[in-house]
Amino acid sequence: MARRAIWRGAVSFGMVAIPIKLYTATESKDLSFVTLHKACRNRIRQKRYCPYHETEVEASEIVRGYEYAKEQYLVMEPADFENLPVPSTHVIEITQFVDLGDIDPINFERSYMLEPEGVGVKPFYLLKQSLEDSGRVAIAKVSLRQKEHICCLRPYQKGISMHTMHYPDEIRGTNELDLPEERTAITDQEMGMASILISQLTAPYEPEIFQDEYRLALERTIEGKLSSQQPVTAAPPPPKGKVSDLMDALKASIAATKKADMAPADPPEPAAEPPAGPEEAPAPKKRRSKTRAKSG
């Protein structure tokens, strides 16, 4: 299925305008579930209901409103959002260039990919290669989803990625948490052991070696229920938070790491047989129509 652009506009690079299309850069792999009626296993339908007219409302009859006082609303039309006098609604205007290391990762929100259009191909790659040569990223502003975002443009593979970022007042920080670092004493021996453990576990970041174990376990549970097999073994209890002796725990961790490095790799698991089809849900009962008696 072809990817669909969510925004079209231009990147303003000095006096150069680069026409681009914007795409989401990530997708969720979460398993989705629906709600069913326990008695008949039919899907529950969520209705849009107006309590004033005591009737179900169609999507075409719904408008957006801003509550400016208690139960007092101002109706907002689509044109009110589209015609805002903000340049970033159609232009990603680059305002400065910074080192990527100067941006704390907590600032990043969502990721997108840029695709040049027509005459924008050459200036698009001029911007990409200039960023690569300088080792910097571009900071700009863009309006998406009824909000103006700070964003970061950086080279990514064969193109340029864009990452929206939080404003400073949107980041809560640590002031509301109980973090008594200044009252916690760490010995040199403990620091040394922790450094050894970090050194043993240090490796190049390879995202391919990680997988969503929760999702895989959930898929096995579903397959087991579909094929009437025994349920998957329950997950082990979470580790206790209390550590009786920090040095013993660090030594045990280092020893476990060495043992894991020396252990042979497990043989691959045989492919599972395709699961049988799910049990059919009972057909919903037909409603009997009620006829009103005519008044004589």
N, C-alpha and C positions, 0 to 999 in steps of 0.2 A: 504494500500500500504506500503510495507516494506521500511524502511529508507535506504538510500544509503550512504555509507561512501564516504567522499570527500578526504580523505588522509589516508595513511597507513604508519606506521613507528614504532618508539619506544620512550618511555620516559626513559631518562638516569637519574637514581637515584643512585648517587655514582658509585659503580662498578656494579650495577644491571641495566640491560636493560629490560624494560617492553614492549613487543610488543602490540601495540594498533591500533584501528581504530578510526577515527575522524568523528563526525557527527555534522551537524548544530543543535543548541539547540533551535532555535526559527523559527517561520514561520509567514509570513505576512497574515493578514486577510483582507487587503484592497480589496475593490471591484475593479475589473479591467474593463476597457472600451476599445473599439476599435474605430477607426475613420472610418466614412462612408461618401460616396458621398451623399450630401443632396438631389440631384435630384432623385436618384434611390435607395438610402439606401443600396448600395452594399459596401462591405468592401474595404478600400483603401489598396493597396499593395505597400510596400516600396521595391524599386528595387536597387540592387547594380549595379551602372552604371560607366563605364570607359569612360571619355570624350575623351581620346586619340584615342581609337579604336571605339568610338561611338557605344558601344554595352553593353548589360547586361552581368554581370559576375557571374558565378556559385561560390558557396562557396568553392569548391575544388580548385579554381584558385586564391584564396586570401591568401596572406602571410602578416606577420607583419613586419613593418619597423620602424627604428628609424631615425628621421629627425635631422641630425647632422649639417646641414647648410640649407639655404633657398632652398627648393625644392630639396634637396639632401638627399637621403635615404640609410640606411644600412639595408639590409634584414636580419631578425633574424629567424633562423630555430627553431623548437621545441627542438632539442637537445641542442641548445645554452642555453636554460632555465633549462633543466633537468640535464645538466652536470656541473653546476656551482660548484666550489670547496668550498662549504659552508656546514658544518656538519648539520645545522638546516633544510636542505632540506629533510632529512630522520629521524632526531632525535630531540626530544624535550628535550634539555639538561638543567636540573635544575642547576642553579648557586647559588641560595641563598634562604633563608626562611625569611619572614618578617611578621609583624602584618598586617592584612587586613585593620585596621583603619589607617595605614600609607599611604594608596593609596587613593588619591582623586578620587571620582567616575568619574570626567571629563576625566580621563585617559583611561577608558574602552571603547572599540570599538565594538567588536563582541563576541558572546558567542557560545561555542561548547561543545559537550559531548564526553567523552572518553569511549571506550569499550575495555576491555582486550581481547587478543587472546591467546588461548592454554595455554602454560606454564606461561603466564603473569598474570594469575588470582590471584595467591597468592601474588606476590610482588605488584600487583596493590592495593589489599586491605591492604597490609602492609603500603603502602604509604598513603592511605586514612585514616586509623586509626591513623597513626602517626601524620598526619596533624590535626586530630580532637583532639588528646590528647594534642598536643602542642599549639593549638589555633592559629596556623600560616598558611600562604599560601606559595606556592612555586612560585618562579620567574624563568622563563626560556626564551628561544628563539626558534622560529619556523618559517620556510619559507612557506608561503601560498600566492597564487595569485601574484606571481612575486615580493614578498617583504618579507624581514625578519622582524618578529614582536617580540616585547617583549610580553610575555604572563604570565598570572597568573593561577595557578592550585589550586583548592580548593575543599573540599568535598561538594557534592551536592546530597541530598537524598541518593540513594543506590550506587552512583558512584562518579566520579570526573568530574568537569566542567573545561573548559579552556576558558579564556577571553583574547583576544588580546588587546593590549594597544597602545596608541599613544606614539610617541617619544616626548620629551620635546619641540623640535622646531616645532612640529605640532600643539601645543596648543597655541592659539592666546592670551589668557588672557584678561585683561581689560584695558590695556594701551591706546588702540585706542578709548575707549568709554568716554563719558562725565559723570563721576560719582563723583559729588562734595560732598562726604560724610563729609569731614573735614569742609565744609562750611554750613552744615545742622545741625541746633540746635534741639535736641529732649529733651523735658522736662521730669522730673521724673514722673509726672502725666500721660503723654502719654505712657511712658514705662510701668507703672503699669497697665494701661488699656489694652495695647497690651499683656502683660503677662497673664492677666486674660483670654483674648480671646484665646490665645494659650493653656492655661490650659484646657479650656472648650472643645476645639477641639482635645485634645491629646487622642489618642487611639492606640491599637496595629495595625500594618499594616496588612490589610486583602485585598490582591489584588482582591479577588473574588467579592467584593462589587462594583468594578469599571467596567464600560463597555464603549465601544466606542459609545457615543451618536450620533456623526456625521454619523458613518456608519449605525446605526439603523435608523436614520432619512432618510438617502439616500435609504435604503432598502424599507422603507415605501413609499417613493416617487415613486420608481420603481414599487412596487406592485400596487400603485394607478393608475399609467399610464397604466399598463397592464390590469387592470380591469375597466378602464375608469371611475374611481372614481374622486371625487374632489381632486385637488392638496392639499398637506399638507400645513398647515399654515406657513407663512414665519417666519424665526427666528427673535427673538426680537433684537432691535438695541444694539450694544455693550455699556457697561457702560461708562459714561464720565470720563475722566482722572482727571479732576479738582475736588478737595475736598474743599468745602467752610470752613468746620470746622473739623479738624482731630478728636478732642475729641467727637463731636457729631456722627461722622461716626463710631468710635470705640464703643461708647455706643449702637448705633443702631445695630451693628454687634453682640454684646453680647446679646442684647435683642432678636434678631432674632434667635440666636443659642438656647436660652432657650425655645423660642416658638416652634422651630422645634423639640426639644427633647420631648415636652409635647404633640405634635400633634399625633393623632392615625395614624396607618399605612394605606395606601391606599389599597382598595381591588384589587385583581389581575384582569387584563384586560381579557375579553373573547378572546378565540382563534380566529384568523382571518380566514375567508374562503379562500380556495386556489384560487389564481388569475387565471383569464382566460388566454389563450395563447395569445402571441403577434400577432399583425397584420402582415401578410406575406408581405415581400418586393417584389416588381415587379421583374420578371425575367430579367436578363441582356440581352440586345439586342445582337443578333449574328452579328459578324463582317463579312462584305462582302470581300471576297478575291479579291485582285487586280492582274490581269494578265498583264504581260508586253508584248507589241507588239514585235513580232520577226522582227529583221532587215532583209530586203530583200537583 
